[in-house]
Amino acid sequence: MGDTPFDLNFPFAYGGPCTQADFRTHPDDFIVDEILLEPPSGEGEHLCLQLTKRGENTGWLAEQLAKAFGVRPVDIGYHGLKDRHACTTQWFSVHLPKPDPEQAQILANLPERLEAQVVLREVRRHNKKLRRGGHLANRFTITLRNLSSDDGVDARLNRIAAEGVPNYFGEQRFGNHGSNLIWADRWLSGGEAIRNRGKRIMAQSAARSWLFNQVLAARVRDDSWRHATFDESQPSGPLWGRGRPVATEPQREYEQAVIAPWSAWLDPLEHVGLNQERRALVLQPQECHWQLDAERLVISFMLPPGGYATAVLRELCTLNNLSMPEAEQ
C-alpha cells in the first residue's frame, strides 16, 4: 500500500446526493450545542465552564484554559472535540479543589486571557472531571446555501429522518487527503516509528476508523447495513483492539474477509492498549427539522456522541466547503 492515497469516497446508501450546496459560508452556518446527560452537580473539586466558541480548536482552547488557571493540561476535561469552523457551545472542567478570589478575577475577563472568540455562558462546580463521550448528544443547526436544485430534497430528508444514514467516520478523522492513514500504514505495516505521541494517537485512531468504514461500506454495498444479518442484536462493525471479538462467528468471517487487505495492521493495533469494541452501523438523527426556501436550507438534528454531521449531509448533497480545509470531529 505504501504512500498510495486512500479512497475516502465511501458508498452511499440512497444512490448519491440529490443536490449540491455551499457549506460553512459563515461560522454561524454550523452551530453545535452539547447536550449533557445531567447538569453539573453544583459542588465538588472541578469548576465547570460552559463556553461558546467561534473559529477555535477544542484542544487548543483546553490548553489555554490550563494556562489561564495555572493547572496542568491533564486537569482540563471535556466531552468531545467540536468543529473549529463553527459556532459551538460545550462544557469544560478545570480541577480546582480550593476556590479562591483569583478564580473569580480570571472568569471576569476570560476571553481576554484566552485571546479567543469565546463567550462564558455558565459556571458551576462538579464532583468529577468531564470525560470524552460522557454527554448525551450534540444538537446541530446547519445552514446550506446556493443549492443547485431543490428537487428531491424533502423526500431525501424524510428518508434520512426515518431510516438513518451509514455511521461512517468523517473524512476529518483521516487527516488532509488521508495523511493520518498514510502515517498509520507506515507504522503498522512498515514498522516506521512515530515518536510524536499526538500523531501516533491520530494514526491509530484513523486506522481503526478505516477498518470500521471498510466493513460498513461492504454492508452498504450489499444493502445489509440496516439489518441484523449475522445473528447480531443490532448491525455493528469492529473497532479493532485486543481481546476476544465481541461478534458472532458469521460476523467475524464476513469482517475478516473485508479487512483482509489490511491484515498487517491487526496485530499492532492489538498492542497499543485499545480494547476491541463495536460501533453501530446505523446513525439515526433525532428531532430532525428543516426549512427550505429559495436561498437556503436550514437543517437541525441531534446525534449521539461520535456521530458525524457530515455523515448525514453527504447522503443529501455534495458540499462546497468554504471554510479552511482542516476540520475536527
Buried (B, 14 or more C-beta within 10 A) or exposed (E): BEEEEBEBEBBEBBEEBBBBBBBBBBBEBBBBBBBBEEEBEEEBBBBBBBBBBBBBBBBEBBBBBBEBBEBEEEBBBBBBBBBBBBBBBBBBBBBBEEEEEEBEEBBEEBEEBBEBEBEBEEBBBBEBBBEEEBBBBBBBBBBBBEBBEEEBBEEBBEBBBEEBBBBBBBBBBBBEEBBBBBBBBBBBBEEEEBEEEEBBEBBBBBBBBBBBBBBBBBBBEEEBBBEEBBEBEEBBBBBBBEEEBBBBEEBBEBBBEBBEEBEEBBEBBBEBEBEBBBBBBBBBBEEBEBEBEEEBBBBBBBBBBBBBBBBBBBBBBBBBEEBEEEBBB
